[in-house]
Amino acid sequence: MLVTGFEAQAFGTNCYVVATAPGEQCLIVDPGIGVLDRLDEVIAEHRLFPAAVLLTHGHLDHSFSVAPVCGARGVPAYVHPADTEMLADPAKGLGMGIDQLFGGRLTYSEPDDVALLTDGETMVLAGLEVTVDHAPGHTGGSVLFRLPGAGSSFDADQVCLSGDVLFAGSIGRTDLPGGSTPTMMTSLRDKILPLADDTVVLPGHGPATTVGRERATNPYLRELVAAPGRGL
C-alpha cells in the first residue's frame, strides 16, 4: 500500500494520498488550503488516478480545496452528515466569517458531489477497505479512517487517519462551534483506546505516531487509562 502526505500551505494541515500501489486509483484525504500544485505533483509522481476525497471533518483547513479537487476529476467527497453544513458555509465551524479569517483573499466553493459516511461502515474505494469510526468532540462529524497496514511502509497491521481527534502528544481543540470536551473524551475512550498498540496514527496536524505511544505518553489518553469510566 502507498501512503504519502504533505503539509498544506496554511495551519500545518496534513493532506494524505493513499493507494494500493503506484499506477492505481487513489484516495485523497483532507485537501486543505493551497494543496493543489503539490497534490498534482504527488499524483503525477506515482501515476495515480483519484477515485474520491475523504474528509476527516468539515473544518476549512481540511476541506478548503475539496471542490476544485473533486470537480477537476469528477469524484465525490465523503463526509459525515453532521459536518455537511460546513461544506456549504465554512463559517459555521469557525465562529467567525471566512472574510475575517483570510481578509477576503481566498474564495471557497462547495463541492457538487457529496457522499455521506456512516459510523462503523467499511467502504471499498480505490481497491482499499476503509473503515469509518464516528469520533465527535472536535466537531460533531469528526471521523477516523482505518485501513489495513499490511504491505505498506509501516510495520503495522492497521493505519488510522485520525484527523483532529488525536495528535502526537495531544488532541484536537474542543472550543470551536460543535466541539465538546466530554464528547471528545468519550470518543478517545471508545474509538482510540480499543485500537492495537501498533496501529499507526496519521494525524491531521503534526508527525505520525502509534496508539501504543500515545497510550503511554499522551496526557489525555493516560487520564482515560487511569480512570476508564471517564466520558459520557
C-alpha positions as CSV (number, residue, x, y, z in Angstrom):
1,M,0.0,0.0,0.0
2,L,1.2,3.5,-0.9
3,V,0.7,6.2,1.7
4,T,2.2,9.6,1.3
5,G,1.4,13.0,2.9
6,F,2.4,16.6,2.8
7,E,1.6,19.9,4.7
8,A,-0.9,22.4,3.3
9,Q,0.2,26.0,2.9
10,A,-1.8,27.1,6.0
11,F,-2.3,25.8,9.5
12,G,0.1,22.9,9.0
13,T,-2.7,20.6,7.9
14,N,-1.6,17.2,6.6
15,C,-3.1,16.1,3.2
16,Y,-2.7,12.4,2.6
17,V,-2.8,10.3,-0.6
18,V,-3.5,6.6,-0.3
19,A,-3.4,3.9,-2.9
20,T,-2.9,0.1,-3.2
21,A,0.2,0.8,-5.3
22,P,1.7,3.3,-7.8
23,G,-0.2,3.4,-11.0
24,E,-3.5,2.7,-9.4
25,Q,-6.6,4.6,-8.2
26,C,-6.1,6.6,-5.0
27,L,-7.9,8.3,-2.2
28,I,-7.2,11.9,-1.2
29,V,-7.7,12.7,2.5
30,D,-8.2,16.3,3.8
31,P,-7.2,18.6,0.9
32,G,-6.6,21.8,2.7
33,I,-5.5,25.3,1.8
34,G,-3.0,25.7,-1.1
35,V,-2.5,22.0,-1.8
36,L,-3.4,21.8,-5.5
37,D,0.1,22.1,-7.0
38,R,1.7,19.7,-4.6
39,L,-1.2,17.3,-4.9
40,D,-0.8,17.3,-8.7
41,E,2.9,16.6,-8.3
42,V,2.3,13.6,-6.0
43,I,-0.4,12.2,-8.3
44,A,1.9,12.5,-11.3
45,E,4.9,11.2,-9.5
46,H,3.1,8.0,-8.5
47,R,1.0,7.8,-11.7
48,L,-2.2,7.8,-9.6
49,F,-5.9,8.2,-10.6
50,P,-8.0,9.9,-7.8
51,A,-11.2,8.0,-7.0
52,A,-12.6,10.0,-4.1
53,V,-11.8,12.6,-1.5
54,L,-12.3,11.6,2.2
55,L,-12.8,14.3,4.8
56,T,-12.0,13.6,8.5
57,H,-14.2,16.6,9.3
58,G,-15.6,19.7,7.8
59,H,-13.2,22.4,9.1
60,L,-11.9,24.7,6.4
61,D,-8.2,23.9,6.9
62,H,-9.0,20.3,6.0
63,S,-11.7,20.9,3.3
64,F,-10.8,24.1,1.5
65,S,-9.6,22.5,-1.8
66,V,-12.3,19.8,-1.9
67,A,-14.4,21.4,-4.6
68,P,-11.5,22.0,-7.1
69,V,-10.0,18.6,-6.4
70,C,-13.4,16.8,-6.9
71,G,-14.6,19.0,-9.7
72,A,-11.4,18.6,-11.8
73,R,-11.6,14.8,-11.6
74,G,-15.4,14.1,-11.3
75,V,-15.1,12.3,-8.0
76,P,-17.2,12.5,-4.8
77,A,-16.3,13.9,-1.4
78,Y,-17.1,11.8,1.6
79,V,-18.0,13.5,4.9
80,H,-20.1,12.6,8.0
81,P,-23.6,14.1,7.8
82,A,-23.0,16.1,11.0
83,D,-20.4,18.2,9.2
84,T,-22.0,18.7,5.8
85,E,-23.2,22.2,6.7
86,M,-19.6,23.3,7.0
87,L,-19.0,22.4,3.3
88,A,-21.8,24.8,2.4
89,D,-20.8,27.5,4.9
90,P,-17.3,27.2,6.4
91,A,-18.1,29.9,8.9
92,K,-20.3,27.5,10.8
93,G,-17.3,25.7,12.1
94,L,-15.1,28.7,12.8
95,G,-17.1,31.1,15.0
96,M,-16.1,33.8,12.5
97,G,-16.7,34.7,8.8
98,I,-14.3,33.4,6.2
99,D,-13.6,37.1,5.3
100,Q,-12.4,37.7,8.9
101,L,-10.1,34.8,8.7
102,F,-8.5,35.5,5.3
103,G,-9.3,39.1,4.7
104,G,-11.3,38.1,1.6
105,R,-8.2,36.9,-0.2
106,L,-9.4,33.4,-0.7
107,T,-12.5,32.2,-2.4
108,Y,-14.2,29.0,-1.2
109,S,-16.7,26.9,-3.1
110,E,-18.9,23.9,-2.1
111,P,-18.4,20.5,-3.8
112,D,-21.1,19.3,-6.1
113,D,-21.0,15.6,-5.3
114,V,-21.1,14.8,-1.5
115,A,-21.5,11.3,-0.2
116,L,-22.3,10.6,3.5
117,L,-20.3,8.5,5.9
118,T,-21.8,6.1,8.4
119,D,-20.3,5.0,11.7
120,G,-18.9,1.5,11.6
121,E,-19.2,1.0,7.8
122,T,-16.4,-0.5,5.8
123,M,-16.2,1.0,2.3
124,V,-14.2,-0.4,-0.6
125,L,-12.8,2.5,-2.5
126,A,-9.9,2.5,-5.0
127,G,-9.3,-1.2,-4.0
128,L,-8.9,-0.2,-0.4
129,E,-11.0,-1.3,2.6
130,V,-11.7,1.8,4.6
131,T,-13.5,1.5,8.0
132,V,-15.2,4.6,9.3
133,D,-15.4,5.4,13.0
134,H,-17.5,8.4,14.1
135,A,-15.5,10.2,16.7
136,P,-17.2,13.5,17.6
137,G,-15.7,16.1,20.0
138,H,-13.6,18.3,17.8
139,T,-16.6,18.6,15.5
140,G,-19.9,16.9,15.5
141,G,-19.0,14.9,12.4
142,S,-15.3,14.1,13.1
143,V,-14.3,10.6,11.9
144,L,-11.4,8.2,11.9
145,F,-10.5,6.3,8.7
146,R,-8.9,2.9,9.4
147,L,-7.1,0.9,6.7
148,P,-5.2,-2.4,6.8
149,G,-1.5,-1.6,7.1
150,A,-0.1,-4.8,5.6
151,G,2.1,-4.2,2.6
152,S,2.6,-0.6,3.5
153,S,5.9,1.0,4.6
154,F,4.6,0.9,8.2
155,D,5.3,-2.2,10.3
156,A,1.7,-2.5,11.5
157,D,-1.5,-4.3,10.8
158,Q,-3.5,-1.1,10.7
159,V,-3.2,2.6,9.8
160,C,-5.6,5.2,11.3
161,L,-6.1,8.6,9.7
162,S,-7.2,10.4,12.8
163,G,-7.9,13.9,11.6
164,D,-8.1,16.3,14.5
165,V,-9.2,13.7,17.0
166,L,-5.7,12.5,18.1
167,F,-2.3,14.1,17.6
168,A,1.2,13.0,18.8
169,G,1.1,14.2,22.4
170,S,-2.3,16.0,22.2
171,I,-5.8,16.0,20.9
172,G,-7.9,18.4,18.8
173,R,-9.4,21.5,20.3
174,T,-12.9,21.4,21.5
175,D,-13.7,25.1,21.9
176,L,-15.0,25.8,18.4
177,P,-18.7,25.5,17.4
178,G,-19.7,21.9,17.5
179,G,-16.9,20.9,19.8
180,S,-17.3,19.2,23.2
181,T,-14.6,18.1,25.7
182,P,-16.8,15.4,27.3
183,T,-17.8,14.1,23.9
184,M,-14.1,14.1,22.8
185,M,-13.1,12.1,25.8
186,T,-15.8,9.6,25.1
187,S,-14.6,9.3,21.5
188,L,-11.0,8.7,22.7
189,R,-12.1,6.1,25.2
190,D,-14.4,4.2,22.8
191,K,-12.7,4.7,19.4
192,I,-9.0,5.2,20.1
193,L,-8.1,3.2,23.2
194,P,-9.5,-0.2,21.8
195,L,-7.1,0.0,18.9
196,A,-4.0,-2.2,18.9
197,D,-0.8,-0.5,20.2
198,D,1.0,-0.9,16.9
199,T,-1.7,0.9,15.0
200,V,0.0,3.8,13.1
201,V,-1.8,7.1,13.6
202,L,-1.5,9.7,10.8
203,P,-3.0,12.8,12.3
204,G,-4.4,16.0,10.7
205,H,-1.5,18.0,12.1
206,G,2.0,17.1,13.1
207,P,4.0,13.9,12.9
208,A,2.9,10.3,12.8
209,T,2.7,8.3,16.0
210,T,1.2,5.0,17.2
211,V,-1.7,4.2,19.6
212,G,0.8,2.5,22.0
213,R,3.0,5.5,22.1
214,E,0.0,7.8,22.8
215,R,-1.5,5.4,25.3
216,A,1.8,5.6,27.3
217,T,2.6,9.3,26.9
218,N,-0.4,11.4,25.8
219,P,-1.8,13.1,28.9
220,Y,-5.4,12.8,27.6
221,L,-5.2,9.1,27.0
222,R,-3.3,8.5,30.2
223,E,-6.1,10.2,32.1
224,L,-8.6,7.8,30.5
225,V,-6.4,4.7,31.2
226,A,-6.2,5.8,34.8
227,A,-9.9,6.5,35.0
228,P,-11.6,4.3,32.4
229,G,-15.1,5.4,33.4
230,R,-14.4,9.0,32.2
231,G,-16.8,10.2,29.4
232,L,-20.4,10.4,28.6
